[in-house]
Structures are given as C-alpha cells and as structure tokens.
Amino acid sequence: MSVTVTLEYARVGNTLHSKGRILSDENGQVTEEGLPFECSFVWMMTRLGGTLGHWPDEPEIRVVLKRTDHPNLSPYVLDKATVDLMRKDPEAAAATFEFPQHTPSDSARRVAQVKQPIVPPLMVGVDVASESFGDDLYFKVREHELECPGCGFWGMFISPGLLHHEDRAGECVKCIFICSKKCHVRLPVTCLEKWGYVSTEYLLNHTKLDGFYFPRAWNEGKPWITREALKKKYDEYLIEKEKEQAT
C-alpha cells in the first residue's frame, strides 16, 4: 500500500499560529484527517505526527509539507529519519521543529536591519569561543545537523526546509535536539551557522550520560570526557569565575 500524508497550512496574519488541514492519500483515495485546525506551529506538527499513527503497520509513509499562503514555495517532502521519529514520538519530533519566536517578513526585517543591525549572539569570534570552556560548551553544526554532544553522531536539529525558509534565513535556531542515532539524549541547544552550544550545567544536572563528546581544545584534543572529569572541570571553572566577579 502506498500512503502519502500532506500537511497544508498557512500563517494566521502576523501571529505565530497556522491554520490548515491534513490529507491522506492511500493508493489514490484521498481523505481529510480530522477537522481543519488553527493552532501553534509545534502543536500542528504534533498533530501531524499523531496522524501518522493511523498506519502502524505501513513500513514507510511519504509526508509532504505544503504552505498555501506562499504560492511560489514548492511542497517539501520530509526525510525518512524525521518521519520515523514522528511516528515513534510525535511530541519529541515536534520539538525538533521549534524555531525562534520572531518571524518578520523579509521587507520588515530589511527595514529593521537598516535602523539597527541585528547580530546573532556570539557570531563575532565564534571560532575562537568554540574552543573555550565555560557555562556553555560548543559542538559543530553543518546545515540542518549537529554533532551530538552525547555520542558524536550527526543528527538533525531542524528540518532542512525550515532551516532555509525565507522567514528564518540568517537567524540562530534555539530548539530541543533529540538524538535519534544512538544516545537519545534530549538537549536545549542554540545553533549558528557552523557552531552550536549547550549549557554545561544542563549536561551535568539534566542528563544521565556517563560521558560526552567534545573534541575541543579545552579537552586537550581528546574526543571524549567522562561525566566526573567534566564536573570537576566545571566546579573549578565556577570557583575561578566567582573569584573574578569578587574582584
């Protein structure tokens, strides 16, 4: 059986909500799945993931995103890894689609940039900062993937179509990354063009991993660091930081 699920949606004015519908096509038989909706983007993606659960025995489902308020945009077909995650855990998959909560139009953004240039945090000297140790630790980013701090496998932190969408071009992306390759860690991350960063405190206090993958200069060139070694290094850092703030 061939199954295609299409999410048709449009932004609601200048809000962060979208309205639309979900259609399924089973061997040419088209069905509207549930009632039309108006909701947040993340909830819309959660609903899409839940819809995929209607075909638990189907090995592969083709999922298409179609934005109807931009006629010049081509429909985007989700990759298999994202579809598989959606079918397994809709809420976790929806979290990977989160994006910065400000999406002005291109024209509005250009006007704002003329008045006051917008520089994403840490873009200046980010290559130098990426090798430093501190409250945030850096990992590599390439396009829509990041090098997981938990296992070192590359994983998708945002859909390629969303990353290159006209409303988000040039912005840093804050989202929840869930490793689907090996360690399955869940991390709040901030991703720039080539680098991303995660809170050191979060790694130590909100994950259960025994070690972390950080082939950075502060790690003496080694790819891995144990939880115990990272905690010791972070405790020492906090002591030095407190001394500096006291002077």
MOBELCOR-V871499 format. One record per pair of residues at least 4 apart in sequence whose ideal C-beta (glycine too) atoms are under 7 Angstrom apart, sorted by the first residue. I is the first residue (numbers start at 1). J is the second residue. D is the distance in whole Angstrom. If there is no record, write none. Layout:
I_J_D ; I_J_D
This chain:
1_26_6 ; 1_27_6 ; 1_58_6 ; 2_27_6 ; 3_24_7 ; 3_26_5 ; 3_55_6 ; 3_58_5 ; 3_61_5 ; 3_62_7 ; 4_25_4 ; 4_62_4 ; 4_64_6 ; 5_22_7 ; 5_24_5 ; 5_51_6 ; 5_52_6 ; 5_61_6 ; 5_63_5 ; 6_23_5 ; 6_64_4 ; 6_66_6 ; 7_20_7 ; 7_22_5 ; 7_48_5 ; 7_65_5 ; 7_66_7 ; 8_20_5 ; 8_21_6 ; 8_23_7 ; 8_66_5 ; 8_68_5 ; 9_18_4 ; 9_19_7 ; 9_20_3 ; 9_44_6 ; 9_67_6 ; 9_68_7 ; 10_18_6 ; 10_19_6 ; 10_20_6 ; 10_67_7 ; 10_68_5 ; 10_69_4 ; 11_18_6 ; 11_69_6 ; 12_17_5 ; 12_18_6 ; 12_19_5 ; 12_38_6 ; 16_40_6 ; 16_41_7 ; 16_101_6 ; 17_38_6 ; 17_39_6 ; 17_40_6 ; 18_41_6 ; 18_44_5 ; 19_36_7 ; 19_37_7 ; 19_38_4 ; 20_36_7 ; 20_37_7 ; 20_68_7 ; 21_32_6 ; 21_36_5 ; 22_33_4 ; 22_34_7 ; 22_48_6 ; 22_51_5 ; 23_30_6 ; 23_31_7 ; 23_32_6 ; 23_33_7 ; 24_31_5 ; 24_33_5 ; 25_30_5 ; 33_51_5 ; 37_44_7 ; 37_47_7 ; 39_43_4 ; 39_44_5 ; 40_44_7 ; 41_45_7 ; 41_97_7 ; 42_46_6 ; 42_94_5 ; 42_97_6 ; 42_98_6 ; 43_47_6 ; 44_48_7 ; 45_49_7 ; 45_93_7 ; 45_94_4 ; 45_97_5 ; 46_50_6 ; 46_90_5 ; 46_91_6 ; 46_94_4 ; 47_51_7 ; 48_86_7 ; 49_86_4 ; 49_87_7 ; 49_90_3 ; 49_93_5 ; 49_94_6 ; 50_90_5 ; 52_61_6 ; 52_86_6 ; 52_87_5 ; 53_87_7 ; 55_61_6 ; 61_83_6 ; 62_77_7 ; 63_78_4 ; 63_83_5 ; 64_75_5 ; 64_77_5 ; 65_75_7 ; 65_76_5 ; 65_78_7 ; 65_161_7 ; 66_75_4 ; 67_73_5 ; 76_161_4 ; 78_82_5 ; 78_83_5 ; 78_159_7 ; 80_84_6 ; 81_85_7 ; 81_156_6 ; 81_180_6 ; 82_86_6 ; 82_93_7 ; 82_156_7 ; 82_159_6 ; 83_87_6 ; 84_88_6 ; 85_89_6 ; 85_92_7 ; 85_93_4 ; 85_180_5 ; 86_90_6 ; 86_93_4 ; 89_93_6 ; 90_94_6 ; 91_95_7 ; 92_178_5 ; 95_175_7 ; 95_176_4 ; 95_178_7 ; 96_156_7 ; 96_157_6 ; 96_158_6 ; 96_175_6 ; 96_176_7 ; 96_177_7 ; 96_178_6 ; 97_158_7 ; 97_159_6 ; 97_162_6 ; 98_175_4 ; 98_176_6 ; 99_158_7 ; 99_162_6 ; 99_168_6 ; 99_173_6 ; 99_175_7 ; 100_171_5 ; 100_173_7 ; 100_174_6 ; 103_167_4 ; 103_168_7 ; 104_108_4 ; 104_109_5 ; 104_112_7 ; 105_109_7 ; 106_110_6 ; 106_166_6 ; 107_111_7 ; 108_112_6 ; 109_113_6 ; 110_114_7 ; 111_115_7 ; 112_116_7 ; 112_118_7 ; 113_117_6 ; 113_118_6 ; 119_123_6 ; 120_171_7 ; 120_172_4 ; 120_192_6 ; 121_172_7 ; 122_126_5 ; 122_129_6 ; 123_192_6 ; 125_129_6 ; 126_130_6 ; 126_192_6 ; 126_195_5 ; 129_138_7 ; 130_138_4 ; 130_195_5 ; 130_216_7 ; 131_216_5 ; 131_217_4 ; 131_218_6 ; 132_218_6 ; 133_218_4 ; 133_233_7 ; 133_237_6 ; 134_237_6 ; 135_199_7 ; 135_200_6 ; 136_197_4 ; 136_198_7 ; 136_199_6 ; 136_200_7 ; 137_149_7 ; 137_197_6 ; 137_198_6 ; 137_200_5 ; 137_214_6 ; 138_195_5 ; 138_196_7 ; 138_197_5 ; 138_216_7 ; 139_146_6 ; 139_147_5 ; 139_149_5 ; 139_196_5 ; 139_198_7 ; 140_146_7 ; 140_147_4 ; 140_195_7 ; 141_146_5 ; 141_191_5 ; 141_192_7 ; 141_193_7 ; 141_194_6 ; 141_195_6 ; 141_196_5 ; 143_160_7 ; 143_163_7 ; 144_156_6 ; 144_157_7 ; 144_158_5 ; 144_159_7 ; 144_160_4 ; 144_163_5 ; 145_154_5 ; 145_155_6 ; 145_156_5 ; 145_157_7 ; 146_155_7 ; 146_157_5 ; 146_177_6 ; 146_189_7 ; 146_191_6 ; 146_196_5 ; 147_152_6 ; 147_154_6 ; 148_152_6 ; 148_153_5 ; 148_155_5 ; 148_179_5 ; 148_181_7 ; 148_183_7 ; 148_185_7 ; 148_213_7 ; 149_187_7 ; 149_198_6 ; 149_203_7 ; 149_212_5 ; 149_213_6 ; 149_214_6 ; 150_179_6 ; 150_183_4 ; 150_185_4 ; 150_209_5 ; 150_212_7 ; 150_213_7 ; 151_179_6 ; 151_181_7 ; 151_182_4 ; 151_183_4 ; 151_213_6 ; 152_213_4 ; 152_223_7 ; 153_179_7 ; 153_181_4 ; 153_182_5 ; 155_177_7 ; 155_179_5 ; 155_180_6 ; 155_181_5 ; 157_173_7 ; 157_175_6 ; 157_177_5 ; 157_189_7 ; 157_191_6 ; 158_162_5 ; 158_163_5 ; 158_173_6 ; 158_175_6 ; 159_163_7 ; 160_164_6 ; 161_165_7 ; 162_168_7 ; 163_168_7 ; 164_169_7 ; 172_190_6 ; 172_191_7 ; 172_192_5 ; 173_191_5 ; 174_190_5 ; 175_189_7 ; 176_186_6 ; 176_188_6 ; 177_187_5 ; 177_189_5 ; 178_186_5 ; 179_183_5 ; 179_184_5 ; 179_185_5 ; 183_209_6 ; 185_207_6 ; 185_209_6 ; 187_198_5 ; 187_202_7 ; 188_202_7 ; 189_196_5 ; 189_198_5 ; 190_196_6 ; 190_197_6 ; 191_196_4 ; 192_196_6 ; 198_202_6 ; 198_203_6 ; 199_203_7 ; 200_204_7 ; 200_234_5 ; 201_205_6 ; 202_206_5 ; 203_207_6 ; 203_212_6 ; 204_230_7 ; 204_231_6 ; 204_234_6 ; 209_227_7 ; 210_226_7 ; 210_227_6 ; 211_224_5 ; 211_225_6 ; 211_226_5 ; 211_227_6 ; 212_225_6 ; 212_230_6 ; 213_223_6 ; 213_224_6 ; 214_219_5 ; 214_225_6 ; 215_219_7 ; 215_223_4 ; 219_225_5 ; 225_229_5 ; 225_230_5 ; 226_230_7 ; 227_231_6 ; 228_232_6 ; 229_233_6 ; 230_234_6 ; 231_235_6 ; 232_236_7 ; 233_237_6 ; 234_238_6 ; 235_239_7 ; 236_240_7 ; 237_241_6 ; 238_242_6 ; 239_243_7 ; 240_244_6 ; 241_245_6 ; 242_246_6 ; 243_247_7
